[in-house]
C-alpha cells in the first residue's frame, strides 16, 4: 500500500495521513521513508543487474500510462522488454520511462544499455515495426538484421492472412507460427 501510494506521487506525510484516516494505523514519516528507500534501492539493483549474453527472442513494446504529475494527469511512455533465454525461461530485461511518446531514438539508448549490461546477441526481435526501429536495433546489434527482417515479414504476412480471425481460429494459426519460427531459428543455429 505504501509503495503504491508513493508511486502515485503522494508525499510521505500524505501517506502517513492516509493510513491514519483510512485504517487508523499510525506509522512515522521516517518509517514510511525507510520503506520507500529500501524498495528504491532494490529496484536500482534490479535495473543494473547483469543480463544473459544471448537471448533467443526479445519482445519490445511501449505502452502509454496516465500518471499524476504536479497535480495534473500526463501521458508517459513505458518501454518494456521481455526476453526469452536460450533455455526457454522468460525474463523482464527492463522497464524504461520517458515523458515523450515512443520513438526509435529512445529505443537505441535502451539497446545500448542492455548491450552494456552484457547482451551480445539476440536471435529474434519481435516489434510492431515503429518507424526507425530496425535502425535502432541494428545500431546496437548488427548481426540480427536478417532474422529481424524475416520475422517482421512473417508477422506482417500472418496479420494480413488472418486479419479479423476469431479466437476459435487461433488453433489454426499457432501451429503455423511454431513451424515458421522454428525454421528461422534453424537458420541461426
C-alpha positions as CSV (number, residue, x, y, z in Angstrom):
1,X,0.0,0.0,0.0
2,X,2.8,2.4,0.9
3,X,4.7,1.8,-2.3
4,X,1.5,2.1,-4.4
5,X,0.7,5.5,-2.8
6,X,4.3,6.7,-3.1
7,X,4.3,5.6,-6.8
8,X,1.1,7.7,-7.3
9,X,3.0,10.8,-6.2
10,X,1.9,11.1,-2.6
11,X,4.4,12.6,-0.2
12,X,5.5,10.8,2.9
13,X,3.3,13.0,5.1
14,X,0.3,12.4,2.8
15,X,0.8,8.6,3.1
16,X,1.0,8.9,6.9
17,X,-2.3,10.9,7.0
18,X,-3.9,8.5,4.5
19,X,-3.0,5.4,6.6
20,X,-4.3,7.1,9.8
21,X,-7.6,8.2,8.3
22,X,-8.4,5.1,6.3
23,X,-7.0,2.3,8.6
24,X,-6.5,4.0,11.9
25,X,-2.9,2.8,11.7
26,X,0.0,5.2,12.6
27,X,3.4,5.0,11.1
28,X,6.1,7.6,11.5
29,X,7.2,9.6,8.4
30,X,10.7,8.1,9.0
31,X,9.3,4.5,8.8
32,X,7.5,5.3,5.6
33,X,10.6,6.9,4.2
34,X,12.7,3.9,5.2
35,X,10.3,1.5,3.4
36,X,10.2,3.5,0.2
37,X,14.1,3.9,0.2
38,X,14.6,0.2,0.7
39,X,12.3,-0.6,-2.3
40,X,14.0,2.1,-4.4
41,X,17.5,0.6,-3.7
42,X,16.3,-2.9,-4.6
43,X,14.8,-1.5,-7.8
44,X,18.1,0.2,-8.7
45,X,20.0,-3.1,-8.1
46,X,17.5,-4.9,-10.4
47,X,17.7,-2.3,-13.1
48,X,21.5,-2.5,-13.2
49,X,21.9,-6.3,-12.9
50,X,24.0,-8.2,-15.5
51,X,22.0,-9.9,-18.3
52,X,22.4,-13.1,-20.3
53,X,24.9,-12.9,-23.2
54,X,22.4,-14.3,-25.7
55,X,18.6,-14.1,-25.9
56,X,16.6,-16.3,-28.3
57,X,13.7,-13.7,-28.5
58,X,13.1,-10.2,-27.3
59,X,9.6,-8.8,-27.3
60,X,9.7,-5.0,-27.2
61,X,6.9,-2.5,-27.0
62,X,5.8,0.7,-25.4
63,X,2.6,1.4,-23.6
64,X,1.3,4.8,-22.6
65,X,0.4,5.3,-19.0
66,X,-1.6,8.2,-17.5
67,X,0.1,9.4,-14.3
68,X,-0.5,12.3,-12.0
69,X,2.5,14.7,-12.1
70,X,2.3,18.1,-10.3
71,X,-1.4,17.7,-9.8
72,X,-2.1,17.1,-13.5
73,X,-2.6,13.9,-15.4
74,X,0.0,13.4,-18.1
75,X,0.9,10.7,-20.5
76,X,4.2,8.9,-20.1
77,X,5.7,6.2,-22.3
78,X,6.7,2.9,-20.5
79,X,9.2,0.9,-22.7
80,X,9.1,-2.8,-21.9
81,X,11.5,-5.6,-22.9
82,X,10.7,-9.2,-22.3
83,X,13.4,-11.7,-23.2
84,X,13.3,-15.4,-23.7
85,X,16.5,-17.1,-22.7
86,X,18.0,-19.9,-24.7
87,X,16.7,-22.4,-22.0
88,X,13.1,-21.0,-22.7
89,X,12.7,-19.1,-19.5
90,X,11.3,-15.6,-19.6
91,X,12.8,-12.5,-18.1
92,X,11.9,-8.8,-18.0
93,X,15.1,-7.1,-19.1
94,X,13.9,-3.7,-18.2
95,X,11.1,-1.1,-17.9
96,X,12.1,2.4,-19.0
97,X,10.0,5.6,-18.6
98,X,10.0,8.6,-20.9
99,X,7.9,11.7,-20.9
100,X,7.9,11.7,-24.7
101,X,5.9,9.3,-26.9
102,X,7.5,6.2,-28.3
103,X,10.4,6.8,-30.6
104,X,13.3,4.8,-32.1
105,X,16.0,7.1,-30.6
106,X,15.0,6.2,-27.1
107,X,14.9,2.5,-28.1
108,X,18.5,2.9,-29.4
109,X,19.6,4.2,-26.0
110,X,17.8,1.2,-24.4
111,X,19.5,-1.3,-26.7
112,X,22.9,0.3,-26.0
113,X,22.2,0.0,-22.3
114,X,21.3,-3.7,-22.4
115,X,24.4,-4.3,-24.6
116,X,26.5,-2.6,-21.8
117,X,24.8,-4.9,-19.3
118,X,26.1,-8.0,-21.1
119,X,23.8,-8.8,-24.0
120,X,25.9,-9.6,-27.1
121,X,23.4,-11.3,-29.4
122,X,19.7,-11.6,-30.0
123,X,18.3,-14.1,-32.4
124,X,14.9,-12.6,-32.9
125,X,13.3,-9.2,-32.0
126,X,9.5,-9.0,-32.1
127,X,8.3,-5.5,-32.5
128,X,5.4,-3.5,-34.0
129,X,7.8,-2.0,-36.6
130,X,7.9,1.5,-35.2
131,X,9.4,3.9,-37.8
132,X,13.2,3.6,-37.4
133,X,13.2,0.7,-35.0
134,X,15.2,-1.5,-37.4
135,X,18.0,1.1,-37.4
136,X,17.9,1.3,-33.6
137,X,18.2,-2.5,-33.3
138,X,20.9,-2.8,-35.9
139,X,22.8,0.2,-34.4
140,X,23.5,-1.9,-31.3
141,X,23.1,-5.5,-32.6
142,X,24.1,-5.5,-36.3
143,X,24.1,-9.3,-36.5
144,X,20.3,-9.7,-36.1
145,X,19.3,-7.8,-39.2
146,X,18.3,-10.7,-41.4
147,X,16.5,-12.5,-38.6
148,X,14.6,-9.3,-37.7
149,X,13.6,-8.8,-41.4
150,X,12.4,-12.4,-41.7
151,X,10.4,-12.2,-38.6
152,X,8.8,-8.9,-39.5
153,X,7.8,-10.2,-42.9
154,X,6.3,-13.3,-41.2
155,X,4.3,-11.3,-38.7
156,X,3.1,-9.0,-41.4
157,X,2.0,-11.9,-43.6
158,X,0.2,-13.6,-40.7
159,X,-1.6,-10.4,-39.8
160,X,-2.7,-10.0,-43.4
161,X,-3.7,-13.6,-43.8
162,X,-5.7,-13.9,-40.6
163,X,-6.9,-10.3,-40.2
164,X,-10.2,-10.5,-38.3
165,X,-9.7,-14.0,-37.1
166,X,-11.8,-15.1,-34.2
167,X,-10.3,-16.6,-31.0
168,X,-11.5,-20.0,-32.1
169,X,-9.3,-19.7,-35.2
170,X,-6.2,-19.4,-33.2
171,X,-5.8,-23.1,-33.0
172,X,-5.1,-23.0,-36.8
173,X,-2.7,-20.1,-36.5
174,X,-0.4,-21.1,-33.7
175,X,0.9,-24.4,-35.3
176,X,1.9,-22.5,-38.4
177,X,3.6,-19.8,-36.3
178,X,5.6,-22.5,-34.5
179,X,6.7,-24.1,-37.8
180,X,7.7,-20.7,-39.2
181,X,9.7,-19.6,-36.2
182,X,11.4,-23.0,-35.9
183,X,12.6,-22.5,-39.5
184,X,14.0,-19.1,-38.6
185,X,15.8,-20.4,-35.5
186,X,17.3,-23.2,-37.5
187,X,19.0,-20.7,-39.9
188,X,20.8,-19.1,-37.0
189,X,21.9,-22.2,-35.1
